[in-house]
Amino acid sequence: MKTVASKNEVETVKLQKALAQTGLASRREIERWIAEGRVQVNGQTATLGVRVSNTDQVKVDGRLVTTSCGSEHRRVLVYNKPEGEVCSRKDNEGRPTVFERLPKLKGERWINIGRLDINTSGLLLFTTDGELANRLMHPSYQIEREYAVRVMGEVTPEMTQRLFEGVTLDDGPARFTDIVDSGGDGINHWFHVVIMEGRNREVRRLWESQGVKVSRLKRVRYGNVILASRVKVGAWDELSQREVDELAKLVGLSAKPVPTHSKQGKTDLQRQQRKHTASKPKKKKPSRPSR
């Protein structure tokens, strides 16, 4: 099958790479979709090895997918997620989503690197590079995720030893690769823990397997990116060229330039930031009873 491309658009990439860059799935998973006949290009069922350009119409399971073939730049945002937000673009229950506060993009979209449940706060990474996102989330790359966790209940040295050596959860064995006692008073105690995967509620389930409950959970590091104190709750910050390159290097990707913003572009970003991190609406004062 031949692709249709404009004479002015000479660059094409393999279909599985173009779809992986959108953050839909890994290349291997997308190759399986293609083999199953779930992907169409310009109205025809795609085959492995086909190449596409920005002008080709790509559909997965009948739904149109916007691809950005051969993107020459890469952006990464750090977002300090508050509790109460969900990690999806839209929520059927009308709850706020993490995407609502992010700066707007033209011709691209933000892809979240991993997820946090609605009751977990802290560091979320977003990128315009789907392949970077997929690699940072894939278990084979062993990317560390560090959490500050407040545990309710008595935690014994035997319990932490079991969590370090590994326990069996419903979806298989799991363990913390590091556990640091961070202090606390009474029945609430803080720990810093590290996991190498991003399974659903893994940190909470590990502690619950020992009969204690997590009362507060915050992600503070992902790979070599640490949540800086300057990034307030509900705010975001963009990584520099050096920081983005170091993150990509962790998963074996070559460097790409981080786009620079014009003076007007920086002003627009700052305006968006102020708008989305504005204080909560003030509660109306109760009216005075008439005399």
Disulfide bonds with the S-S distance in Angstrom:
none
